[in-house]
Amino acid sequence: MVSDSQEREEEIFDALRKKGIRLTRQRTEVIRIVCRRGDHPSAGVILREARKAVPEMSASTVYYTLGLLKKEGLIKELEFYNMENRYESVMVDHIDLICTKCGGIENLTKESTITYRAIEDLTGFRARGMRYEYYGLCEKCREDGE
């Protein structure tokens, strides 16, 4: 049985192949990590994990690959002012649940209460994407005591 993350990896690999972009060992490893980790890894985490499989992996390769994937619309970068930027391969609209204590991020995929069409009808603004976040404490940090 193929998992959603493996399916997403294949989608990204196919998209890059169609654009004529080489799938080097380093790029493949970065893609695998972003797709398989559900915790929205930072570039530093990706680098540390990638070096387990590709010891010669450089930070510049990780950043270049993440930039390429972002530019091609294959991953999302979540930018923050108070912690490292994070990356994810889930491209469907969802809510990010961000723990202010441990920095963990979880996805909540649920129907949006307002559709893109409703936004356009109400305001004339044609939405192409969304970023919606809740900040608070994850279940583990709550159990450890606020």
N, C-alpha and C positions, 0 to 999 in steps of 0.2 A: 504494500500500500504506500503510495506517494503522499508525503505530508504537504500541507499548504506551503511551507517554507521551501521545500524542494521544488514544488511547482513554480513558485515565484522565482527561484534561481533560474530555472529553465526559461521562463519568460524573459528575464533580463539577458541571459546568454543569447537567446534567439534574436532579441532586439539589437544587441550589439553586433552580432554576426550579419544581420540584414543591413546594418550601416557600414559594414566593412571594418569594424573595429576589432582588432586582434584580442583574443582571450588568452592573455599570458597567465602563467601560473600565479603570479602575484595578484592580478585582477580577479581571477577566479576565486582565490582565497578571500579577498576582501568582500566579494559579492556573497560568498557562502556565509561568512560571519555576519554580515548585515542581515541577511535573510533568515538565518537560523536562530539568532539571538532575539528573543522577544523583549529584551530590556532596553532597547534603544541605545546601543553602545556609542561611546565617544571615539574619536580617532585614536586616542591613546590606548583604549581598551582593544580596539580593532588591531592596532599595531602589535601589542603584546600577544594577542591570541594568534595572529597571522604568523608571527615569528616561530611559533611552535611547529608549524608545517613548512614554513619558508624562512629559515634562519637569516637569510640575507635581505629580507624585506626592510626597506627604508621608510622613514616617516614621510618623506616627500612622495614616495610611490603611493602610500595610503591616501595622503591628501589629494594627490592628483587624481587617483581613481575615484575617490568620493566626489570630487568636483565634476569629473566627467559624467558619472552616474546621475548626479543632480542636474547637470546641464541637459542631459538627455531625457530628463523627466522620469527616471527609473527608480529613484529613491527620494526621500524627503530629508532635509536637514532642519532640525529644530534648533533655532538659535536662542541663546539665553544670555543675559547680562551677568548672572551670578554663578554660572557653572559652565563647564565645557559644552560646546554644541554636541548634539546627539544625532544619530542617523537611524532611519527605519526604511523598510521596503514595503510597508503596508500603504498602498496608494489610494485605497477607498477612504471616503470621508469618515472620520471618527473623532472621538473626544480623547485627548491625552489627559490621563490622571497623573499628576506630578506630585511626588512626595517632597515636601519642603524640608524634611529631616534627613532622609537617606539619599535623595536625588533620584530615586527610582521612578520609572515611567511605565505606565500600563495603558493599553488601548481599550477603549470602550466603543465597540462598534454597535451602533444603534441608529435607527432611523432618526434623521434630523427633524426637529419640530417645524422647521421652515425649509421649504424647497428652494432651489435656485430660481425656479420659475416664479414662485411667490415673491421672492426678493425683487426680481425684475418688474413684476406687475406693480408692486408697491412703490418702488423707488426709481425705476428706469435703469438701475445698475445691473449689468450682466455679470454675475459671479462666475468664476472659472474654477474656484477651489476655496477651501476654508481651512482654518486652523482654530480649533476650539480646545481650550484647556481649563482644567480645574486644578487648583492647588490646595494641598492639605496633607494629611498623614495617611500613609498606606496602612493596611491591616497589621503588618508586622511591627511597624513603629508605634502604632496605637497600643498593641499588646505589650510592648516594651515600656510603655508609660510615656505620656505626653510630656 
